[in-house]
Amino acid sequence: MMIAREYEYLLSKVYCGGMFSQYIMNAGGYLQMQQEYNNLNAFETATGQMEKEYVFRKSFLIIRNYVQQAIKDGLKNFQLEIQADGINKLSYMTGTSNQNFFDKKSLDQIIGMANPVFKQYSLKN
């Protein structure tokens, strides 16, 4: 649940309730993806496991894309306020989340690393 709140914090810090719907900005989408991730470990037939993997990847892509876009928009909107080391960290994070990236733990780390950069400068859009 803690990472879900960090996800919510990241998007709200960058967008301040503007561009994204409340469902996306609250932890609901992240929690749905987390539940689908947890379901991957349940014993199933090969077909059932493939379906679970598809459902997880679909929701993971949505959340990953929101996180990646929030970091990019944060960089664009706050580039004058953020120091070079923060810009480098955020740029590295957006580069890390490429097309073949389906690792939830790494996404959680990206969320956890992006928040302190935005929080450090008390940025408000």
HELIX and SHEET records of a PDB file:
HELIX    1   1 MET A    2  TYR A   15  1                                  14    
HELIX    2   2 GLN A   22  MET A   25  1                                   4    
HELIX    3   3 GLY A   28  ASN A   39  1                                  12    
HELIX    4   4 ALA A   46  PHE A   78  1                                  33    
HELIX    5   5 ALA A   84  THR A   96  1                                  13    
HELIX    6   6 LYS A  104  GLN A  120  1                                  17    
END                                                                             
